[in-house]
Amino acid sequence: MKLLSSLSLLLLLTGLPVQAEDTSATQALTPNDIMHFESLATPVLAANGEVLAVEAKPDRGDSRTLVRQLTSDASYSVAGASAPQVSRDGRFVAMVKQPSLLALESSDAKAKKRLKSAMVLLDTHTGAERQFERVKSFAFNDTGSHLAIWFEADDDKPDAADKAAAESDPEKLAHKAVEGASKPAEPKVDKYDIGSRFALLNLGNATLSEFAHVTAYAMDKTGLHAAVVSNDIPGQQHQLTLIALADDKQTQVYQAKQRQLGALALSDNGQWLALTQGDAAQAPYGREYELLLFDLAKGHRASVPSSTAWTLNRYAKLRFSADNERLFFGRVPAVSQQPSRVKITREQDLYDETLITGLRDLKIWHGDDPLIKPNEAKRYKEELERTYLAVLHLESNSLVQLGDLQVPDVTYSEQRRFLLASSDLPYRKMITWAGFYRDFYLVDVNTGHKRLLLIQQSSEQAPSLSPNAKFVAYYRQGNVLLYDIAAATRRNLTQALGVGFADEDHDYPSPAPGYGFGPWLADDAGLLVYDKYDVWQFATAPNGSGNGVNLTAGKGRETGIQYRVKGLVEDQERPPVLAADAPLLLQGYNERTKGDGFYRARVGRAGVEPLMSGDYKLTVLERSKDAATLVYSRQRYDLFPDLYTSDYLTPQQAERQTELDAQRQRFNWGSAELVHWTNGDGKPLDGVLIKPSGYQPGHRYPVLVYYYRFMSDRLHAFPQMLINHRPNLAWYADNGYAIFLPDIRFEVGYPGQSSVQALTSGVQKLIELGIADPDAVGLHGHSWSGYQTAFAVTQTRMFKAAVAGAPVTNMTSAYSGIRHGTGLARQFQYETGQSRIGDSLFAASQKYIENSPVFYVERIETPLMIMFGDKDDAVPWEQGIELYLAMRRAGKEVVLLQYEDEPHHLKKYPNKLDYSIRMKQYFDHYLKGAKAPEWLTQGEAYREYKQED
């Protein structure tokens, strides 16, 4: 793989100009080029920081995985591979190898079901590849000594043709009759209980240990053991096997004939193994399970306390604490089988009222239901699988129930004494109009006792429990508070600082959220907290040293740079903890230049040290668990976000590891710059102007306005090289368009008008700059900006054509619509959320009317194209029909694109490509004078296609 020279690399990283590569061979960008353009997924690092793997995925086509040895020049590209996992030592990389796009697209529905993914294993020392077919999942153990490979169940069902042939063969029918008379019928096995082949690959000697009928497996984190559960119901063989990973020796720990074995877990010290089992004759839905516990060190099954109030079902998950002293698992109050509908079997059943009404198809919506029925239906599976966390203390053999019917949600973490718990039950009804709230509790792991901590706290503002469970930090009404668990006292950490900790850009009709917490300090000595710009360190001890230290010394607010801690080792169950005086890597976003930088700070000291900054966007992507290796990307509008690696604290000395910007260099490309202006109310606004390829000063260009809310932070973002529901910015820029991405700042109660003010004042600025052709400005928006687009064309004639994707067009009808993806009512979006009305329809009906495009269609002079998927799961697609019919009635220029069986964002590639092409044709006609396509002048007749056999 080609590397940059050290001089070029230094220039890139310091923000100094780099001599551009020869672009004389550039070519025009086409949709076909976009289909082939590769983007990078999130990279994966070996724990030792020596191997990097990343998927390169084209918009359409087969992925490949790039693997790079960071300590040598060795690199590999594995065709067709995706979703890489890297062993701890980096020796091996395992990847999914999905069926090719051609195989998928050329197969019928039945054939597609038979296509299964493979797994390819790469040896990074030798480059050797080994492939395993029909693999449904795989995982390295934590030490990297073994790879678990779980295969798809055998697809032994004959297709219709084979079945028909067998049934017409007299010889086979006779054999089947004889066999049936002598062989008992096999029991019918629920698909939930069916296992499949499993293998454990020893990466040291390449030997494979195989197991049949596997339904579960586990591997400990210290590399001592793996455990495998096999369930063969027809053969009445149910067994638990323990594998010692040092020599792959297998030991049968437990076996049964009539007991279906379920979940299992291993403790990391090798002493404990936990398992659930239930009656194999019972259907899985209502099967009751019991907990088994094995003391492997003593070689016997340990006793487990039982309870008449709680039991286990098939959804119980088991996990041992990292200190190997506790076993956590989920329980339920009761287990029952799924109800069945009654059946009509006799003459008198035909007139039995109870039986007949038992066959009804009815859902009753009661006014006092906690959840409305569509939301209840969407959450049915989640509630069906809900279990309530309990803990078994292994030394004392005491069982404590932590979650219950009143406080159902307990957040698992590794704190020994207390955990956080919460309940949204008191606020479920008000979700419909007010949004999401919870009560938060502290639950004592030793006793199960719950202490109410916060009442009606926003679900998005969860408190933070300190690593040693001595303190809880939380945000409330603009301040950060600290709760001392032992003393049961609260202290406001920020009230006296004279600095706001609420979101300063919050323009919704709801309380402003905070900016969140950074990591805690060791021994619960303190924590880091963010305001808009700076990083603060607070001590947990009253009047303790370091209380209220501004680690960034106020430079963030002074210079408009938003600092945040980055690059720490991430572990969801064990968040990073900072030692006293530890160095920190900060990323800083300059809201004035929209550029990023890296900085260094130190715990307990005020001040930042600049490392690198410039007109580019930086994104920290990965940090190795056992080393200081950092991976980040660096991008501009005209620079692909290739990957760089460095030491955690010296990102300015990074090495470039990928070279996908070479794709961009083949094409003409525009440039991006920042534009400032003020709206009609005198408020300053920013936006991004993307100038077309070959821009000539003094020449006016057609302008495509693309927007949503805040867009200026995309100044240095490389454009998404995708065909989807958005205009591809690079494609438009290479076809003679200037593109404008303005910020919109909203006023509660007047979202439509505030958007129009920002849009029109921003476009006027481009006209004044001599860039925009005032007779060739187009507007595009989708979803929330689709609404804004539909509203804007009722208020101004500035735009010569507009495209509104999935817009709300009538707030009075949309207010009580349903978001079909979640089953939630849309009322909360208007009263407290994105639509920003701030009150109910019946309390502020005039505002709903004033902000609804459908009431002002007679004012529209702009041709409008509306796009909807008719299975939209966010906005009722009838909203598009309302505006279409109103404009049609008023004699306005309108076209509605209805994509069948599509959700809020188009998913099917033919539809995405079709929409992208039609959108481009639409704007080319109205903004550039191109000939109108036939579908735009004459429409298209309804048609039905021949159904495939």
TADADA-V798536 format. One line per field, one symbol per residue. ss: DSSP state (h for helix, s for strand, l for the rest). A space follows every 10 residues. Layout:
ss: ???
This chain:
ss: lllllhhhhh hhhhllllll llllllslll hhhhhhlsss lllsslllll ssssssssll lllssssssl llllsssssl ssssssllll lsssssslll hhhhhlllhh hhhhlllsss ssslllllss ssllssssss lllllsssss sllllllllh hhhhhhhllh hhhhhhhhhh hhllllllll hhhllsssss sslllllsss sssssssssl llllssssss ssllllssss ssssllllss ssssssllss ssssssllll lssssssssl lllhhhllss ssssslllls ssllllllll sslllllsss lllllsssss ssllllllll llllllhhhh hlhhhhhlll llllllllll llhhhhhhlh hhhhlllsss sssllllsss slllllllss lllllllsss ssslhhhlll hhhhllssss ssssllllls ssssssssll lllsslllll ssssssllss ssssllllss ssllhhhlll lsllllllll lllsllssss shhhlsssss llllsssssl llllllllss llllhhhhhl ssssssllll llllllssll llssssssss lllllsssss ssllllllss ssssllssss ssslllllss ssssssllss ssssssslll hhhlssllll hhhhllslll ssssssssll lllsssssss slllllllll ssssssllll lhhhllllll llllllllhh hhhlllssss ssllllllll hhhhhhhhhh hhhhhhhhll lsssssssss sslhhhhhhh hhllllllll ssssslllll hhhhlllssl lllsslhhhh hlllllllll llllhhhhhh llhhhhhhhl llsssssssl lllllllhhh hhhhhhhhhl lllssssssl llllllllhh hhhhhhhhhh hhhhhhhhll lllhhhhhll lllllllll
